[in-house]
Amino acid sequence: MNHSIDPLAGLRVAVTIDDQFQWTGIPFPAGHGPKSVSQAMIEAFANHNVPEVYAFNSTAPTEDDPGILKILDDWCAAGHHVGNHTHQHISLNWIDADTYLGDVDKSEKILSPWLEQAPSRYFRYAFAMEGDTLEKTRQVQTHLTRTGYLSSPVTLWFYDAQFAVAYQRALALADLDVQNWLEDTLVRTAIAQVREQASAAARALGRSPAHILLIHGTTIAGMTVDRILAELARLGVQFITSEEAMRDPANAIGSPLTTRQFRNSTQKWAEFAGVEVNDTPPAVLAEVEEKAVLEGQSWNEVLGNATVEWARRIPFTPCPADFH
């Protein structure tokens, strides 16, 4: 394997989107919302010939605003697809498998008009957490198999969700300098993270697999997705469908590592193979948290408030250490 070649050159990547509705307890900033972000992404995908993007949305936010489901009509009309991502977006680590599967089925009932339009039935675990025990994972996978779902892994991500809270603070403060800094930094971070994780996957597997990239449906992602895709394309990334990516055994079978930690599939393969994934998560996140500071609006505080809201719907005890 020639390590002097940029890992991005010729890299095959299927793009996917998570959480177009965000999560209950974390609303969009004023003047922004699922429709505007989704439209920005549809336009960016058209600009860069990104085909048939699957959106994985937890559906609990539709209880308060069922009208947001209408964005899925435009999404599918543009040639993109919808998958299942549970209803409440609670980690499988934090609840029993039966409760988790009930949440999967609840989302299925809400999303069925759009799920039925997709060429494949894909499911994505909330937080990419597949369970803290092999027994629990197997129980969920058995149910997915019986109901016709394939598990769509994430092999590349760039921690864009961690930028979203800082960006919302900058919007609230009308701080244009910080908004611009966050946008520019996210674009640079995205390219660096995709490059490093692609390199780690090739070292762990001994070949360069097809990849599945996650981008969240946040306001800052909507503002930067066109720039990110343009730079990836310039560097030689080839955008493919999820179906093509899922033909790669690395994605269809998944990693052999069971862990409760917040890791994508590449990170799991790397840990299994003893391969280091440098600067992942990126050190710049500490600097991001220091921008546009507002009391009670740190990433940890916002996520903590959201989990309190979730626990009112499904009793559970979150484990913050899972994200380390």
CORMOUR-V750936 format. One line per field, one symbol per residue. ss: DSSP state (H for helix, E for strand, L for the rest). burial: # if it has 24 or more other C-alpha atoms within 12 Angstrom, else .. A space follows every 50 residues. Layout:
# CORMOUR-V750936
ss->???
burial->???
This chain:
# CORMOUR-V750936
ss->LLLLLLLLLLLEEEEEEELLLLELLELLLLLLLHHHHHHHHHHHHHHLLL LLLEEEELLLHHHHLHHHHHHHHHHHHLLLEEEELLLLLLLHHHLLHHHH HHHHHHHHHHHHHHHLLLLLLEELLHHHLLLLLHHHHHHHHHHHHHLLLE ELLLLELLLHHHHHHHHHHHHHLLLHHHHHHHHHHHHHHHHHHHHHHHHH HHHHHLLLLLEEEEEELLHHHHHHHHHHHHHHHHLLLEEELHHHHLLLHH HHLLLLLLLLLLLLHHHHHHHHHLLLLLLLLLLHHHHHHLLLLLLLLLHH HHHHHHHHHHHLLLLLLLLHHHHL
burial->......###.###################..##############..### ############.....##.##.###.####################.## #.###.##.##..##..#.#############...##..##..#....## #####################......##.#################### #####..##########################...##########.#.# ##.##.################...##..###.##..##.##....###. .##..##.##...#...#......
